[in-house]
Amino acid sequence: MTQYLVTGTDYTSEGALDNRMAVRPQHLEMAKKLKASGNFIMGGAFLDEQGVMRGSSLVLQFETKEELQKWMDEEPYILQKVWETVDVKTYKIAQI
């Protein structure tokens, strides 16, 4: 499987954090499904200086780019406009 580092940076408009919190249960449910299927390796929110969530980083793995795109097409944080930008890089976890 190919591993990917996905970084989603939240919108900064008024109400963005409220939107994130409203969509979060759907996002976490998607992560649980990815974990059950072996596609989720790790993930979490990144925080600003005040400790407020401002985006997310995930390490995911998929057999094909089409599977990655299918996830992106269904990810609640993308569909519900929590993430303003999404950066996807091919990634390899160090084997130490």
Secondary structure, DSSP 8 states (H G I E B T S, - for coil): -EEEEEEEEE--STTHHHHHHHHHHHHHHHHHHHHHTT-EEEEEEEE-TTS-EEEEEEEEEESSHHHHHHHHHH-HHHHTT-EEEEEEEEE-----
